[in-house]
Amino acid sequence: MRKIVLPILGVAIPLIILGGAIGVSRVAAQVAAGPVQPIFFQHSVHAGTLQIQCTFCHRNAEQGAAATVPAVEQCMFCHNVAGKALPEVQKVLAAWADGDPQKQTPIDWIRVHRVPDHVKFAHEPHIRAGFECSTCHGAVETMDQVRQVRPLNMSDCVTCHRQNDAPTDCVTCHN
């Protein structure tokens, strides 16, 4: 019996370790690189160099559940004048179509931060409690391409809630 168990363990243990390493590396890869967006939007320029506050563009974060991606109209607040010759701003201008609603096309941004559908998450109470956007989203002012920096899973959220004396009962976060 012992002759059979040792070889099995000799194969099983390295496979388990390898499988765990692959799983961890996949999660790390998802966190390390954000999705390629239809327009290369540099948060490092907007939030970093220009020091534009997150809520200037993501206005809904202060009163709604989702921070939402700004509409092209919001981009045009500045880019009606600024950076018009830049190739990525040209894409924004094309989507804007000189403000003609019949010709405008939405920009199909790819969502970076997502929680499962059974989770009800609202930015507003977190902002009201004084949390900075960087707590969950990282230092976007240093990112050329935004990526998810935290797992945003139940363990991550519960740990934060416990550390900050926030409610941890199920109905706080689950439908």
C-alpha positions in Angstrom: 0.0 0.0 0.0 2.8 2.4 0.9 4.5 1.7 -2.4 1.5 2.9 -4.2 0.7 6.0 -2.1 4.2 7.5 -2.2 4.4 7.6 -6.0 0.8 9.0 -6.2 1.7 11.7 -3.7 4.9 12.4 -5.6 2.9 13.2 -8.7 -0.2 14.7 -7.0 1.6 17.3 -4.8 3.6 18.9 -7.6 0.4 19.0 -9.8 -1.5 20.7 -7.0 1.3 23.2 -6.5 1.5 23.8 -10.3 -2.3 24.2 -10.5 -2.3 26.7 -7.7 0.6 28.7 -9.3 -1.2 28.8 -12.6 -4.4 30.0 -10.9 -2.5 32.7 -9.0 -0.7 33.8 -12.2 -4.0 34.1 -14.1 -5.5 36.3 -11.4 -2.3 38.3 -11.3 -2.3 38.7 -15.0 -6.0 39.9 -15.0 -5.1 42.4 -12.3 -1.8 43.5 -13.9 -3.1 44.5 -17.3 -6.3 46.4 -18.0 -8.3 45.9 -21.1 -7.4 47.7 -24.4 -9.9 50.5 -24.7 -11.3 51.9 -28.0 -9.6 55.2 -27.1 -6.3 55.3 -25.3 -7.3 57.4 -22.3 -4.4 58.3 -20.1 -5.5 58.7 -16.5 -1.9 59.6 -15.8 -2.4 62.8 -17.8 -5.9 63.7 -16.7 -5.8 62.7 -13.0 -2.0 62.9 -12.7 -0.4 65.8 -14.6 -3.6 67.9 -14.8 -4.9 66.8 -11.3 -8.5 66.6 -12.4 -10.5 65.0 -9.6 -12.2 61.6 -10.3 -15.7 63.0 -9.7 -15.2 65.7 -12.4 -15.6 63.0 -15.0 -17.2 60.2 -13.0 -19.9 62.5 -11.6 -22.4 59.8 -10.7 -20.0 58.3 -8.1 -21.1 60.9 -5.5 -24.8 60.1 -5.7 -25.3 56.8 -7.5 -24.4 53.2 -7.4 -22.0 53.2 -10.2 -19.3 55.8 -11.0 -20.2 55.4 -14.7 -18.0 56.2 -17.6 -18.5 59.8 -18.8 -20.5 60.5 -21.9 -18.7 62.1 -24.8 -20.3 65.5 -23.8 -18.3 65.4 -20.6 -15.1 64.9 -22.7 -16.0 67.8 -24.9 -16.2 70.2 -21.9 -12.4 70.4 -22.2 -11.6 68.8 -25.6 -13.8 71.2 -27.5 -10.6 73.3 -27.2 -7.8 71.3 -25.7 -5.7 68.7 -27.5 -7.8 68.7 -30.7 -4.8 67.7 -32.9 -4.0 64.6 -30.8 -5.0 61.3 -32.5 -6.9 59.9 -29.5 -8.8 63.2 -29.0 -9.6 63.0 -32.8 -11.5 59.8 -32.0 -13.5 61.6 -29.3 -14.2 64.5 -31.7 -15.4 61.9 -34.3 -17.8 60.4 -31.7 -19.0 63.8 -30.8 -19.8 64.6 -34.4 -20.0 68.4 -33.7 -22.8 67.8 -31.2 -25.2 66.4 -33.8 -27.3 63.8 -32.0 -28.1 62.1 -35.3 -24.5 61.5 -36.1 -23.0 60.9 -32.7 -21.7 57.4 -31.9 -21.2 56.1 -28.3 -17.7 55.1 -27.3 -17.8 51.4 -26.3 -15.6 51.5 -23.3 -14.7 48.2 -21.7 -15.5 48.0 -18.0 -12.4 47.5 -15.9 -13.8 47.1 -12.4 -16.6 44.6 -11.9 -18.3 42.9 -9.0 -20.5 39.9 -9.4 -24.2 40.5 -10.3 -25.4 39.3 -7.0 -23.5 42.0 -5.2 -25.1 45.4 -4.7 -22.2 47.9 -4.6 -22.7 51.7 -4.4 -19.8 54.2 -4.6 -21.8 56.9 -2.7 -21.7 55.5 0.8 -18.0 54.8 0.4 -17.3 58.4 -0.7 -19.5 59.7 2.1 -17.4 57.7 4.6 -14.3 59.5 3.3 -12.7 56.8 1.3 -10.5 57.9 -1.6 -11.1 56.4 -5.0 -7.6 55.0 -4.8 -8.5 52.7 -1.9 -10.1 50.3 -4.4 -9.0 51.6 -7.8 -5.3 52.2 -7.0 -3.2 55.2 -8.0 -4.9 55.7 -11.4 -3.0 59.1 -11.6 0.1 57.0 -12.3 -1.5 54.6 -14.8 -1.4 55.1 -18.5 -3.9 52.2 -18.9 -6.3 51.7 -16.0 -6.3 48.2 -14.5 -7.9 46.5 -11.6 -5.4 46.5 -8.7 -7.5 44.7 -6.0 -9.4 41.4 -6.4 -12.7 43.1 -5.4 -14.0 39.8 -4.1 -15.9 39.0 -0.9 -12.8 38.4 1.1 -11.3 41.7 0.1 -14.5 43.6 0.9 -15.2 41.9 4.2 -11.7 42.5 5.3 -12.0 46.2 4.5 -15.5 46.4 6.2 -14.1 44.7 9.4 -11.0 47.1 9.5 -13.3 50.1 9.2 -16.2 49.0 11.4 -18.6 48.8 8.5 -21.5 46.4 8.5 -20.7 42.9 7.5 -24.2 41.4 7.5 -25.2 39.7 4.2 -27.9 42.2 3.2 -25.4 45.1 3.2 -23.8 43.9 0.0 -26.0 41.1 -1.4 -29.4 41.2 -3.1 
